[in-house]
Amino acid sequence: MILSVQDLSFRYNSHPVLQDVRCEARPDEIVAILGPNGAGKTTLLRCMNAMLRPKTGTVMLGEQDILSLSRREIARSVAHVPQHTEPPRVTAFDAILLGRRPWIGMNVHQDDILKVQVIIEQLHLSGLALRHVDAMSGGELQKIVIARALVQEPRVLLLDEPTSSLDLKNQHEIMRFIRSVVHTHHLTALMTMHDLNLALHYADRFVLLKEGMVYAAGGEEVITPKLIEEVYGVPVAIRRWGGRNVVVPHADADDSLRLPGDSPGTVMSM
Amino acid sequence: MHLDISAVQEPGAYTGYIRKKVLFLCACTVILVLLAFVSVGVGSVMIPFADVIQTLVYHSSGNAEMIIWNIRLPRVLAAVVCGIGLAAAGVVMQSVLRNPLSSPYTLGVSQAAAFGAAVAITLFGAGTLGRLISDAIVVNNPYLVTICAFMSSLVATSVILLVAKYRSTSPEVMILVGVALAALFTAGTTFLQYFSSAEQIAAIVFWTFGDVGRATWSDLAIIVAVITPCLVYFMVKRWDYNALDSGDETAKSLGVNAERVRTVAMFLSSLIAAVVVSFLGIIGFIGLVSPHMVRRIIGDDQRYLLPGSCIVGGIILLGADTVARIIIAPAVLPAGVLTAFLGAPLFLHLLIRGTRS
């Protein structure tokens, strides 16, 4: 299912957050939404499942305007992994089962239970199934939340900084997992990210936001040192490493990043 | 996306885990029913268990018939139904406000309802003074009392919902709001007493102690008519409450209209509190204690927590009333006094331990 955002603008009260944003994501594709803090990444993601209503412009889900759909209909097509989840005091199995909410009527069906079991096996979460979610580590919790999103059987997956609270190993594990799910089930995935190298590693296309506007969009070729300096205000170099592009900030060129006492020319470790 | 379920087996461990919860609910139900039968026989006149069964099933003549059908049975049923209702209101409030310290009593909703009912009784003449101290006040217009209690409880609920809108509201802050509301409405009730006659003061004071012995068959009919649809609604929405437990953002992404679910749940919880207060007076802590007891045993899943809390709420209020009837027999204590003895220590324990373990 193609998700396309057309001329979308959004404002909180009188404060404009997004202006004339256009972007599109297709099945089998991971689109990374990049940009500095406050650029409107999370707001854009929330507009994509109608959690926020844009002031102008539309979000099209396939052929349909998302605002013409009910919440339940949206939830059957679009799953959302928020940046922060309040861990409820239930077992992982129950927490994942909650993802069936858009499909269940009065009560869960045996099929719902089995679908949760499928996801648990695919994610190798069997060892966690009957453990309580509120006692889990950040990485485990994130996997449970992603499992809950997948058991919704969505066609579009929205992830808000899915790796922000994870250690290095878990970051790559989660991203590899998301990529394989996207390709296996032909999902359309959009995620906001801060880590440019993680984005370059796993995403297929990129949307760079700056002050609520799309500054650049496209494949890996749009990620240039010039562009990153313009969007983030940090001079970087891009190097090939192991067959892929790696962004390396060289902070010494920027006076604002120098610590007091640093002599000019000292490379700051990032 | 479609998940192929043909290759997986039923998760046995999970099924067993669910079976335990169902077993717990069944065990509680059996305890409640047994307690009800025992309770019917207990009081200043003790009726043997066999006679209770015989009177209930076959009817009989004589004292037992009169005591059971006119006094004990409405009392027992009122305790069970109101215990269930208060527990349901408590567990739903705790869920939608994401605050484990919530209940109609701790948030001041019950006190607000009491004020509304007192207004109806003293100013609108919905109640008259009885001759006996045991029925110090006779409500002769239960509808007016309930409506006034409900209107007043809605004022408290609106304040709570407004405060809850501020995101950073911690459970402790919400309890302080409850303290403020309770103080305000209790002051209102005191204000009414100031302008009342001595008999009216006695009546109001007596009436603010929650006592399940006040309910008549017709009161019971109104209580059941109000509480039953609320319970059905809560059960239908139990998945929404589960979703809200994971935060508003998650709930919305699962297709739940978080604001509406919260507002309707608070509205109906207030209605339950209002109807209970109108007929029985203020009975505290049932809505706080029973969800916490059940949560300890079967966890936070609303599918089981909600019915479990209801049944345990019925057991606690009925148990409290049964003890209240025999502890200083032949005199009868108001059940509300006993539930407070049970609930206040637990409330302190929750505050000291921290609300989120």
Interface residues (C-beta under 8 A of the other chain):
Chain A: N49 M51 S70 R71 R72 E73 I74 A75 R76 V78 A79 H80 P82 H84 T85 E86 P87 P88 R89 V90 T91 F93 D94 A95 L98 G99 R101 P102 I104 M106 Q110 D111 I113 L114 K115 V116 Q117 V118 I119 I120 E121 A129 L130 H132 V145 L150 V151 Q152 E153 P154 R155 H185 H186 L187
Chain B: M1 H2 L3 D4 I5 A7 V8 Q9 E10 P11 A13 Y14 T15 Y17 R98 V236 W239 D240 N242 A243 D245 S246 G247 E249 T250 K252 S253 L254 G255 V256 N257 R295 G299 D300 D301
